[in-house]
Amino acid sequence: MRSFAFAFSGIRSCFTTEQNFRIHTLLAVAVLALAIIFNISAYEWIATALSIAFVIVMEMMNTAIEKLCDVVHRDLHPAIKKIKDITAGAVLIAALSALATGLVIFLPKIITHFKPI
């Protein structure tokens, strides 16, 4: 049970201190609302859930690595900058992958929904 408490504490810490985490969470809620509105299929739910989880996990890993880097070396350092840039790039790739998945799933449904009868 303590492990769950630690895990939820980490999630809460990311949510309260990291703006990008809050943005990703808000976008995830919006996507989940769209999924309900458009009644997506089971396979689309799986792809959506995995995409959301991938982005959230990558954002949390990025945050953890940045915090660790700040403890290891407080001042500007080229190697630390490179590490932070790489982890930010990983989040970007995850987010772009999720966006592509979302477009494949939702764009046809949105177009059909707004298409004149």
Summary of the structure (lengths in Angstrom):
residues: 117
radius of gyration: 17.5
end to end distance: 54.8
largest distance: 61.4
contacts: 286
relative contact order: 0.11
helix: 88%
strand: 0%
